[in-house]
Amino acid sequence: MNILVYIALRLQSYYLIYPTETIISLEANTKGRKADLPSPPKTVSLPINFWDMDHFSTFIAQVQQSLQAKTFVKLSLGNYKGSEYELKNIYVKAVLIKRELKLSFTYRYKTRDITKNYSIAEGIAAVESQLDASGFRAATLFTTEENLSAQFSNKGDWFTKREKPTQLKAESHSHDKEKSRKLQATGKTYLQALRLTDAEGNVFKNAQDKWKQINHYIELLSSMLKELPSERPLQVVDMGAGKGYLTFALYDYLRHELNKEASVIGVEYRDDLVTLCNQIAADSSFTKLSFVQGTIEDYQPVGAIDVLIALHACDTATDDAIFKGIQHGAELIVVAPCCHKQIRREMEASKKQNELDFLLQHGIFLERQAEMVTDGLRALILEYHGYQTKVFQFVSDAHTPKNVLVVGVKKTITPERQQEIREKIRTNKSFFGIGYHHLERLTGLEG
């Protein structure tokens, strides 16, 4: 076909609607599909099979039209024949970044993913450039109205295929999808009383970090809480409850999400916070939640403890909390230690000469080493008393960017393993020049 006649017909097809029954396949190497043609009028929809319009150009036009009509769901490119090492697919979704709609490309390689964001125009141009005989030979556009596939055939031409839509609703354009929460903010009077939400359950802007932190704790504890005995009421103690953010959330989760019979006690030294939290609990009809005034060391629980939690108890107060849990046979002990002064003082005083002393000359390294040694010995002491321990790092709020969580789940232990642990504690204390560990002294393992 004469190239001038071909271009004239292509231009004409933007303004005239022809019978869709007639289909013409054009060779993939036809230069016409790369021609710079004017955009179609917004009032004109583009049927798939204009008799004088090749399928490739129609596919690209349909991608653009679906974005304009807000029917776009996603786009995938496959059957890669190019030279990019280990590249397999490209997945495209629409995202809203700083109030601007962009196309987010995930380049899927055999062992990694690379994500890049483009403007709409750049993204469509990138799709067009990737679809080629020597690139991606297949693409599927998913919209709320239809799924449209484009394939490059062995004969060297493009053809399209329409199918019913697999998704009838477009996905959210939020760049970071809202994470599923164990607790919802709506309908929680205690969250309003704690000044985390308004009356409609909307989390205040300045409370977003705290709300994420609360849900993160619940997320971490959820699987362990589900495994606790359900044939009897649970006794839960939160040592150093503070204003009770987690204490309230934990009670709510146990009682209303897991439907477990549970009594929760928050132990807090500051009397004004105890009064405030007890009033909020009463106003929320949380009849099995109460707060008592006192220190972790002095608190004496009535009966057994099933769950003991202590978050950010300073220095040896964490050891006092762990000891209470061990003493009263807690099924689950969870602590997030804060400060590690006792062991650091021991290490500073001894100035032990060993293979690591070159590190301990620097204050920041000494601080970090003291933290690891302190919590490592805590985990060993918990294990000695029959707890399966896990120590892992989690992300908290902006004021406490990183924390270590020490978790102990009650199991059993043999005398032989206990002897091994005692020897390991002794050896490591000697290596780091530690005279004693506070938790070791509390549990009678010193010596």
Disulfide bonds with the S-S distance in Angstrom:
none
